[in-house]
């Protein structure tokens, strides 16, 4: 387990609320994603992002992932637009009573207010295969300078109806000092008519 050392500082506390649904466009049926992040301690809305995610099943255990996010993010008192294309793969390492999957993505951040940058993220997640089940995951984020953060997540997924699945979760992100303060995130996710085999609480 990796821990990034930093000078003592107050961690950010935020909430994020995600919804996603499949949208048919001709022969394709991409997942459409929408997320809002807030800072409860007087900060209000901190970030809004939306965009499509495409998944191509290469094998019952291997899937290619590609997508794009359009993001409006608030930094200090200024709103910034960020374009983020991304791609990678997800592999089901174990797919029985207990599901274990590994995901690896590369992301490109394009913003007028900063130089373009790339980030790599690698995650392993464990969850029982049932309609209501807990999940835990660990994700490492890296850039050209090395490890930027480690994210530790857990939550519960509940199937409420045929077309509706709800996630309630939390993650702690230990970040490199130059990247920002550590982060505590309380999250809710609503999956409506999500036909992706590997439903994700935080794409």
VMD Tcl script that draws the C-alpha trace (Angstrom):
set ca {
  {0.00 0.00 0.00}
  {1.38 3.40 -0.97}
  {1.05 6.57 1.13}
  {2.16 9.95 -0.17}
  {3.89 12.05 2.46}
  {2.91 15.68 2.84}
  {3.05 18.54 5.26}
  {0.02 18.55 7.60}
  {-2.92 20.30 5.95}
  {-6.69 20.32 6.07}
  {-8.21 17.73 3.76}
  {-10.97 18.72 1.34}
  {-14.41 17.31 2.11}
  {-16.72 17.05 -0.91}
  {-19.75 15.19 -2.21}
  {-20.30 13.85 -5.70}
  {-23.55 12.81 -7.34}
  {-23.48 10.76 -10.54}
  {-26.13 9.54 -12.92}
  {-25.67 7.49 -16.07}
  {-27.84 5.83 -18.69}
  {-27.49 4.05 -22.02}
  {-28.40 6.16 -25.05}
  {-28.95 4.52 -28.44}
  {-27.26 6.32 -31.36}
  {-27.75 4.26 -34.50}
  {-26.03 0.88 -34.05}
  {-24.15 2.12 -30.96}
  {-25.44 2.39 -27.42}
  {-22.94 4.49 -25.46}
  {-23.26 5.17 -21.77}
  {-23.99 8.85 -21.05}
  {-22.44 10.09 -17.84}
  {-23.24 13.16 -15.72}
  {-21.55 14.18 -12.45}
  {-21.76 17.10 -10.01}
  {-19.27 17.68 -7.21}
  {-19.99 20.02 -4.31}
  {-18.07 21.46 -1.37}
  {-20.53 21.48 1.56}
  {-18.54 23.93 3.70}
  {-19.79 27.05 1.94}
  {-18.31 26.24 -1.45}
  {-21.41 25.14 -3.34}
  {-20.96 23.46 -6.72}
  {-17.28 22.74 -7.41}
  {-17.43 20.80 -10.67}
  {-19.85 19.64 -13.37}
  {-18.93 17.11 -16.03}
  {-20.70 15.10 -18.71}
  {-19.88 12.91 -21.69}
  {-20.16 9.54 -23.43}
  {-18.39 6.27 -22.54}
  {-18.10 3.47 -25.10}
  {-17.30 -0.12 -24.11}
  {-16.34 -2.88 -26.57}
  {-16.33 -6.46 -25.29}
  {-13.30 -8.30 -26.71}
  {-13.91 -11.35 -24.54}
  {-16.24 -12.20 -21.65}
  {-13.39 -11.13 -19.36}
  {-11.84 -8.26 -21.36}
  {-13.37 -4.95 -22.47}
  {-11.95 -1.88 -24.22}
  {-13.10 1.47 -22.82}
  {-13.08 4.84 -24.56}
  {-14.78 8.14 -23.82}
  {-14.73 11.89 -23.42}
  {-15.67 14.25 -20.59}
  {-16.56 17.92 -20.92}
  {-15.89 19.49 -17.52}
  {-16.51 22.86 -15.92}
  {-14.41 23.13 -12.77}
  {-14.27 25.90 -10.18}
  {-10.84 26.87 -8.92}
  {-10.68 29.75 -6.45}
  {-13.49 31.94 -7.89}
  {-12.84 31.14 -11.56}
  {-14.55 28.51 -13.70}
  {-12.35 26.55 -16.11}
  {-13.33 24.33 -19.04}
  {-11.47 21.02 -19.34}
  {-11.68 18.51 -22.18}
  {-10.71 14.95 -21.18}
  {-10.53 12.12 -23.73}
  {-9.58 8.75 -22.26}
  {-9.14 5.11 -23.17}
  {-7.99 1.79 -21.77}
  {-9.19 -1.64 -20.80}
  {-10.87 -3.56 -18.01}
  {-10.17 -7.20 -17.18}
  {-12.28 -9.51 -15.02}
  {-9.62 -11.35 -12.99}
  {-12.15 -13.49 -11.14}
  {-15.81 -13.70 -12.07}
  {-17.67 -16.09 -9.76}
  {-19.35 -15.57 -6.37}
  {-16.71 -12.91 -5.75}
  {-15.89 -10.58 -8.65}
  {-12.41 -9.08 -8.99}
  {-11.65 -6.68 -11.83}
  {-8.68 -4.57 -12.93}
  {-8.99 -1.35 -14.94}
  {-6.21 0.66 -16.59}
  {-6.84 4.00 -18.33}
  {-4.83 6.82 -19.87}
  {-6.42 10.30 -19.81}
  {-5.52 13.55 -21.56}
  {-6.42 16.88 -19.94}
  {-6.84 19.83 -22.31}
  {-7.56 23.26 -20.82}
  {-6.93 26.83 -21.96}
  {-5.73 27.82 -18.48}
  {-2.94 25.21 -18.21}
  {-0.59 23.13 -20.37}
  {-1.98 19.85 -21.69}
  {-1.18 16.89 -19.47}
  {-1.66 13.13 -19.34}
  {-2.53 10.87 -16.43}
  {-2.53 7.11 -15.97}
  {-4.86 5.36 -13.54}
  {-4.89 1.73 -12.47}
  {-7.59 0.25 -10.24}
  {-8.42 -3.10 -8.71}
  {-11.95 -3.67 -7.33}
  {-13.56 -6.50 -5.38}
  {-17.30 -7.12 -4.97}
  {-19.61 -10.11 -4.40}
  {-21.90 -10.95 -7.32}
  {-25.37 -10.20 -5.92}
  {-28.17 -7.66 -6.28}
  {-27.12 -5.92 -3.07}
  {-23.40 -6.08 -2.39}
  {-20.52 -4.12 -0.88}
  {-17.47 -3.20 -2.95}
  {-13.93 -2.02 -2.18}
  {-11.28 -0.69 -4.54}
  {-7.81 0.80 -4.63}
  {-6.69 3.07 -7.48}
  {-3.28 4.57 -8.28}
  {-2.97 7.78 -10.33}
  {0.31 8.60 -12.10}
  {1.66 11.34 -14.36}
  {5.04 12.14 -15.93}
  {6.48 12.88 -12.47}
  {5.33 9.62 -10.91}
  {2.63 8.81 -8.39}
  {0.15 11.68 -7.93}
  {-2.42 10.06 -5.63}
  {-3.89 6.88 -4.18}
  {-7.66 6.49 -3.90}
  {-9.26 4.06 -1.44}
  {-12.98 3.44 -1.98}
  {-15.79 1.41 -0.47}
  {-19.55 1.39 -0.78}
  {-22.72 -0.61 -1.32}
  {-24.57 -1.25 -4.58}
  {-28.31 -2.01 -4.47}
  {-30.59 -3.07 -7.34}
  {-33.85 -1.23 -6.70}
  {-35.69 -2.21 -9.90}
  {-35.04 -3.76 -13.29}
  {-33.72 -0.50 -14.72}
  {-32.40 1.21 -11.59}
  {-29.25 0.46 -9.58}
  {-28.03 2.78 -6.81}
  {-24.55 3.11 -5.28}
  {-23.74 4.74 -1.94}
  {-20.03 5.12 -1.30}
  {-17.04 6.96 0.09}
  {-13.44 7.40 -0.96}
  {-10.32 8.87 0.58}
  {-7.68 10.19 -1.80}
  {-4.14 10.70 -0.56}
  {-2.64 13.23 -2.98}
  {0.87 14.46 -3.77}
  {1.34 17.90 -2.11}
  {1.78 19.71 -5.43}
  {-1.51 18.23 -6.68}
  {-3.65 19.54 -3.81}
  {-4.96 18.65 -0.38}
  {-6.06 15.12 0.46}
  {-9.73 14.50 -0.30}
  {-12.69 12.86 1.45}
  {-15.60 12.19 -0.92}
  {-19.13 11.03 -0.12}
  {-20.79 9.71 -3.26}
  {-24.13 8.63 -4.69}
  {-24.59 7.10 -8.14}
  {-27.82 6.31 -10.00}
  {-27.59 3.89 -12.93}
  {-30.73 4.08 -15.10}
  {-31.02 1.51 -17.90}
  {-27.26 0.98 -17.75}
  {-26.60 -2.02 -19.99}
  {-22.86 -2.14 -19.36}
  {-21.79 -5.48 -17.86}
  {-19.41 -3.77 -15.45}
  {-21.37 -0.97 -13.83}
  {-19.03 1.57 -12.25}
  {-19.74 3.81 -9.27}
  {-17.12 6.35 -10.38}
  {-16.12 6.06 -14.07}
}
mol new
graphics top color blue
foreach p $ca { graphics top sphere $p radius 0.5 }
foreach p [lrange $ca 0 end-1] q [lrange $ca 1 end] { graphics top cylinder $p $q radius 0.2 }
display resetview
